[in-house]
Amino acid sequence: MTTSELERYLDQMMGASASQPFGPEATVYKIKDKMFALLAAREGRDYVTLKAKPEDGEILSEQFRDITPGYHMNKRHWITVYFAGDVEDSLIIDLCEQSYALVASKLTKVQRQSLGL
């Protein structure tokens, strides 16, 4: 998985919008002004930070060396997944979808309906 491949995938998610509020080195993906993914690089490695259920984040960070508690985020509710490591592309996609669903579940009913959810 590369950053550009994941960006193409995230761009296709219903209602997702990308911006760079922290500068050109980090791309934030939001739905209805709520962040669900952040793509950036650290120490020469690309990564994505995603929302996760606390219990899932703990298990994933124990199972994979390239999944850590969210870098510069609430470590209980966010995970960081480094690319080109021990995490398969299909799992990264699944984690992106779960992050999107978690954030979408907190939107108002009207906002969810406007997204077709």
C-alpha positions as CSV (number, residue, x, y, z in Angstrom):
1,M,0.0,0.0,0.0
2,T,1.2,3.5,-0.8
3,T,-0.1,6.8,0.2
4,S,-1.3,7.6,-3.3
5,E,-3.1,4.3,-3.5
6,L,-4.9,4.9,-0.2
7,E,-5.7,8.5,-1.2
8,R,-7.4,7.2,-4.3
9,Y,-9.5,4.8,-2.2
10,L,-10.4,7.3,0.4
11,D,-11.4,9.9,-2.2
12,Q,-14.1,7.5,-3.4
13,M,-15.8,7.2,0.0
14,M,-19.2,8.8,0.2
15,G,-18.9,12.4,1.4
16,A,-15.2,12.2,2.1
17,S,-13.2,15.3,1.7
18,A,-9.4,15.8,1.9
19,S,-7.6,18.9,3.2
20,Q,-4.2,19.8,4.5
21,P,-4.9,21.9,7.6
22,F,-1.5,21.1,9.1
23,G,0.5,21.9,5.9
24,P,1.4,19.9,2.8
25,E,3.0,17.1,4.8
26,A,-0.3,15.7,6.2
27,T,-3.6,15.0,4.4
28,V,-6.7,14.8,6.6
29,Y,-9.8,13.0,5.4
30,K,-13.2,14.0,6.9
31,I,-16.9,13.4,6.6
32,K,-19.1,16.3,7.6
33,D,-16.1,18.0,9.2
34,K,-15.2,15.0,11.4
35,M,-11.8,13.4,10.8
36,F,-11.6,9.7,10.1
37,A,-8.1,9.4,8.5
38,L,-4.8,11.3,8.5
39,L,-2.0,10.4,6.0
40,A,1.5,11.5,6.6
41,A,5.1,10.3,6.9
42,R,7.4,10.0,10.0
43,E,11.0,9.0,10.0
44,G,10.9,8.1,6.3
45,R,7.8,5.9,6.6
46,D,4.3,6.7,5.3
47,Y,1.4,6.0,7.6
48,V,-2.3,6.5,8.1
49,T,-3.9,7.3,11.5
50,L,-7.4,6.0,11.9
51,K,-10.2,6.0,14.5
52,A,-10.7,2.6,16.2
53,K,-12.6,1.1,19.0
54,P,-10.3,1.1,22.1
55,E,-10.5,-2.7,22.5
56,D,-9.7,-3.2,18.7
57,G,-6.8,-0.8,18.9
58,E,-5.2,-2.6,21.8
59,I,-5.5,-6.0,20.1
60,L,-4.2,-4.8,16.8
61,S,-1.2,-3.0,18.3
62,E,-0.3,-6.3,20.1
63,Q,-0.6,-8.4,17.0
64,F,1.2,-6.1,14.5
65,R,4.5,-4.3,15.0
66,D,3.4,-1.7,12.4
67,I,0.2,-0.7,14.2
68,T,0.8,1.6,17.1
69,P,-1.4,3.8,19.3
70,G,-2.3,7.0,17.3
71,Y,0.7,9.2,16.7
72,H,-0.1,12.7,18.1
73,M,-3.7,11.6,18.7
74,N,-5.8,10.2,21.6
75,K,-3.9,6.9,22.0
76,R,-7.1,5.1,23.2
77,H,-9.3,6.0,20.2
78,W,-6.8,6.2,17.3
79,I,-4.2,3.9,15.8
80,T,-1.4,4.5,13.4
81,V,-0.7,2.0,10.6
82,Y,2.7,2.2,8.9
83,F,2.9,1.1,5.3
84,A,5.2,-1.5,3.7
85,G,5.3,-3.5,6.9
86,D,3.5,-6.4,8.5
87,V,0.0,-5.2,7.8
88,E,-1.7,-6.4,4.6
89,D,-3.3,-4.0,2.3
90,S,-6.7,-5.6,2.7
91,L,-6.5,-5.0,6.5
92,I,-5.6,-1.4,5.9
93,I,-8.6,-1.0,3.7
94,D,-10.8,-2.7,6.3
95,L,-9.5,-0.4,9.1
96,C,-10.2,2.7,6.9
97,E,-13.8,1.5,6.4
98,Q,-14.2,0.8,10.1
99,S,-12.8,4.3,11.0
100,Y,-15.2,5.9,8.5
101,A,-18.1,3.9,10.0
102,L,-17.2,4.8,13.5
103,V,-17.1,8.5,12.7
104,A,-20.3,8.3,10.6
105,S,-22.1,6.6,13.4
106,K,-21.6,9.8,15.5
107,L,-23.1,12.1,12.9
108,T,-26.7,13.3,13.2
109,K,-29.5,11.4,11.6
110,V,-29.9,14.1,8.9
111,Q,-26.1,14.1,8.2
112,R,-26.1,10.3,7.8
113,Q,-29.1,10.4,5.5
114,S,-27.5,13.0,3.4
115,L,-24.6,10.6,2.9
116,G,-26.9,7.7,2.1
117,L,-26.1,5.9,5.3
